[in-house]
Amino acid sequence: MNKETKIYIAGHRGMVGSAIWRKLEKEGYTNLIGRTSKELDLRNQQAVNTFFDTEAPEVVIDAAARVGGILANNDYPYQFLMENLQIQNNLIDASHKNNVEKFIFLGSSCIYPKHAPQPLKEEYLLTDSLEPTNEWYAIAKIAGVKACEAIRKQFDKDFVSLMPTNLYGSHDNFDLQTSHVLPAMIRKFHEAKENSEPVKLWGSGTPMREFLHVDDLADAVFFALEKELKENLYNVGTGKDLTIKELAETIQKITGHTGEIIWDNSKPDGTPRKLMNVDKLKNEGWSASTSLEEGIQKTYSWFLENNTNYKQVKL
């Protein structure tokens, strides 16, 4: 890999893709390419094939996906399954056919079974049933992992899958109908502080979650780009978790909200615990560096500067 290598970052305007773009630019990569969804509909196989024929990228990083929290997954199961399958299948197949040197597929920790032992190891994949509230997205991502594994096995190509834990950071989605728990909490606590109101949150607050700042994921992608990893699947996380209640109290402190927190037990909690075992990537030489408090502070600062537009930029 050299600094002039032509790298296509799919989803370069989203939270993950833009963080990867910033990281690679910072590291001196000069031949990055990206397309917005208006310029290239990744669900359209013919359009994707034409793009690959024309641009001939040497490396592809797949950070494009339809994403959302529990509510969005529940409300739009077909789109979460089908659109993610279309996006990744088109990218993986076109990369294979066009002899792309390296393909990095980004998924999610939700690919692992709901009641798998904690912390989650890569070998737990497909050993039990999934969490029902996000199984549509998970099934699509599992198919992507397996497609990359199949290409690696059958054609000996450098296709690798990175499974990050819950992500957050600048350019996150703060729309309350479609966002994940951490950015939704930042917006809720901020607006409650502005209006001197209590904050109402879903569930009991007892589930445990792990959170990774998106800049750390970008650093892991850079690490995978410059190193030929030995296996096909790696977890990316901090290896540390906390309860949703502790997360809420941390965000409350950082945003300066001083009112009451009300837990709505009629709403679902989701998976009881989701902590990644990150030993495999750590043994390769990479680990996360951003503390949760530092990451939330950075994210809240970005939110304050950009809170005229809560919705994530479309991929």
N, C-alpha and C positions, 0 to 999 in steps of 0.2 A: 504494500500500500504506500503510495506517495501522495504528496499534497495536491497534485494535479489530477488524481484519480477522479473520474466523473461519477459523482454520487447523487442518486435520486432519492430524496426524502419524501415519501408519500405522506400526505397530511402535514405538510410543513407549516401550515398556518394555525394548527391546533396547539394545545398546551404542550404536548409531548414533542411533536415535530418541530415547533419553534424553538424549544429548549435544545434539541439536538442540533438544529441549524446554528444557533448561537455558539454552542460548544465547539462544533467543527470549524466554524469561522475563527473562533478564538485560538484554536490549535493550528491555524494556518492553511486549512483546506480551501482551495480557491475555485473549485469546479463543482459547486453544489447546484442542483436543479430542483425545482418544485413547480407544481401546478395547482391552482385552486380548483374547486369542484366545478366551477363554471368553465374553466379551461379544459378540464379533463374529468369526465365522469367515470370514476374507477369501477362502477357497477356495470359499465358497458365494455364487454370483452373486445369488441372490434376497435373501439377507441383506444383502449389500453395497448393492444397489439400494434396499432399504428404509431402510437407514442414511442414504444420501445424500438420499432423499426427505424424511426426517424432520429431519436435521441441517442440510442445505444448506450445506456448507462452501464458502467462497469460494476457498480455496487448499488444495491437497493436496500433502503431501510424502511420497513413498513410500519409507520406510525399512524396510519389512516384507519379509522373505525367509526362505527356508530356507537356512541357510549352514553351512559346515563345511570342514574341511581335505581333504587328499588321501585319507585313509582313509575319511572319511564319503562323499565324492563317489564313490569306488570301490564302496563297499558299498551305497549307496542311489541308483543312477542314475535310476531311475524317479521317485522322490519329488523329487529335485533338479530334474528337468526339469518334471514335471507340476505340482507344488505351486507352484513359482515362476511358471509360466505362468498358473495359475489366479489367484493373488494379484494379479499385476500387471495381467492382462487385465481382471479385475473392477474394479480401481481406475481404470485408464485409461478404460475404457468408461463407467463411471458418472460419472467426472469430465467426460468429453466430453458426455454426454447431459444432465447437470445444469448445464452452462455454468459450470464451475469456471474462475475467472479465470487461475489459474496452477497448473501441475502440475510438480513437480520429481521426476524419476525417478532413483533411485540404483542404480548397477550395480556393476561391478567391472572391474579391468584385465584379468581373464581372458577378456574378450570378444575380445581381439586374438589374431591367429595366433601359434602357438608359435614360429615362426622369423621373425617380422616383424623388420625392422631396428630397432635400438635407438638412441636412446630411442623409445618407441612414440608415434606420432602418430595423431590421430583418424582421418585418412584411410586408415589401414592396416586398418580394420575390413573384414572379409569378403574380404581379398585372398589368404588361404591357409588351411590347415587349423589346427584348434585343438589345444591340449594335451589329449591323450586322458584324463588323470586328472580333468579338471574340465569336459569339454566339455558335459555335461548342464546344469550350472548356467550355463555360458557361452551356450549356445544359447537358454536361456530369457531371459537378460538382453539378448541381441542382439535378440530379438523385441520386448522392451520398448522398447529404443532406437528400433527401426524403427517401432513403433506410435506413439510420441510424435512422431517425425519426420513420419509420414504425416498425423497430425492437424495438425501445424504447417503442413505443405505444403498440405493440402487445405482446412483451415478457418481458417488464419491465427491459430491460438491459441498462447498462450505456454506451450507444453509444452517443457521442456528436460531433457536427461539429463546427469548428472554421474557420471563414472566414476572413483571413488577407487582408489588403489593399495592395497596391503595395510594394513589398519587394525588398530589396537590401542588400548587405553586402559581406563579404569574401566568396570565392568560388562561386561568381556570374558568370553568363555567359556574356562574353564581346565580343562574336562573333556578328559582325554588321548585319548579315543576320537573326539572330534568337533571339537576346537579347531584353530586355525591355529598356525603355527610359533612366533610370538613368545610368546603366552600359554602355550603348552605348555612352552616352554623355561623361562619364569619359574617355573612350577610344578615342573618337573623339577629345576632347579638349587636351588630352595628346599628341596624335600624331600630331595635328595641332601645338602645342607648339614646339615640337621637329623639325618640318619642317618649322616653321615660316609661317604658312598658316592660312587663315580664316576658320571658322567652318560653315558648311552648315547643317541646321537642318530642319526636316519635319514640315510642318504646319505653323500656325500663331503665336504660342507661347502663345495663350490666354487661352487654356483649363487649368482647375485647377485639381491638383492631390495631393494626400496624400501619404506619403512614410513612411514605417516602417522598421527599421533596423532588420535584421533577428535574431539577438541575443535577441531582445525584443519579437519576436514571440516565440522563444525557451523558453523564460521565461514564456510566457502565456501558452504554452503547459505544462510546468512543474507545473504551477498553476492549470491547469485543471486536471492534473494527480493526484495531491495530494488532490484535493477537488471534492466532488460530486456536480456538477453543476445542478441547478434546471431545466434548460430548454435544448432543443436539439440544438439550434443554437445561436452562439455568434459572433458578429463582433470583430475583433482585429485590432486596429489602434491607431493613435495618437489623432484623433479628430481635426487635424489641416491640412490645405492644402495651396498650393501656385500655382502660374501660372507656366507653363512650361518655360516661359521666365525668371522668377525669379529663377527657378531651374538651368537653363543654366548659368545664371550670377553667381550663387553660386558655381557651379562646375568650371566655368572659373576662378574664384578667387582662389579656392583651388588648382587647377592644375597649376596655374601660367600662363595661356594663356592670351596674351594681344592683340590678333588680333581681326578682325571683326567677328560678328555672322550674318550669312545670313539665313533668314527664307524662305523656299520653300513653298509658299502658294498653289502650285498645288498638294501637298501631303495631305492626310487626317489628320484631327485633332483627330478623335476618339470621345469618349464621352466628352461633354462640361465640365462636372464637375463630380468628383467622390470622395466624402468625406463620411467617415463612421461615423455613430452615435455609439459611444462606451460606452454609458451609462450603458447598460445591464451588460457588463463584469466589468465595473468600480464599479457598485453597488455590485458585488460579491467580490470586493476587489483587482482587478488588474488594473494597468495602465502602459503605456509605459514610459521609462525613458531616452532614447537616443535622444538627439536633432538632427535635420537634419544635421546641419553643422558638429557636432561631428561624426555622422554616415558616412557622405561622406568622411571626412578626414580619418577615419579608413579604409573605403573601398578603397580609393585611395592608401593608404599605402600598403594594401594587393595586389592591382593590380600591383604596382611598384615592389613588391617582386616576383610576379608570372606571369608577363606579357609575358613570353615565351610561355604560353599556354592560349589562350583567351577563349577556349571553356570549358563549364561546364563539369565536370566529368559525364559520363553517369550513369543513375540510374540503 
